[in-house]
């Protein structure tokens, strides 16, 4: 994933096809964020960050997850 190595992923949710995921992460300063990632069938061993949301800042894991659900269509379903 393209996020800084110092970020700690606290929750990861995959879609039913296992080709997309959303990672909720905690930064070293105690704030949270999330990013949507994809996995290509050609290289099913790696996830690639879509670099859409990682710069958003939240005060809690729950707030980051709620915003991810609001922004990522497949996660709402």
Secondary structure, 3 states (H helix, E strand, C coil): CCCCCCCEEEEEEECCCCCEEEEEEECCCCCEEEEEEECCHHHCCCCEECCCCCCCCECCHHHHHHHHHHHCHHHHC
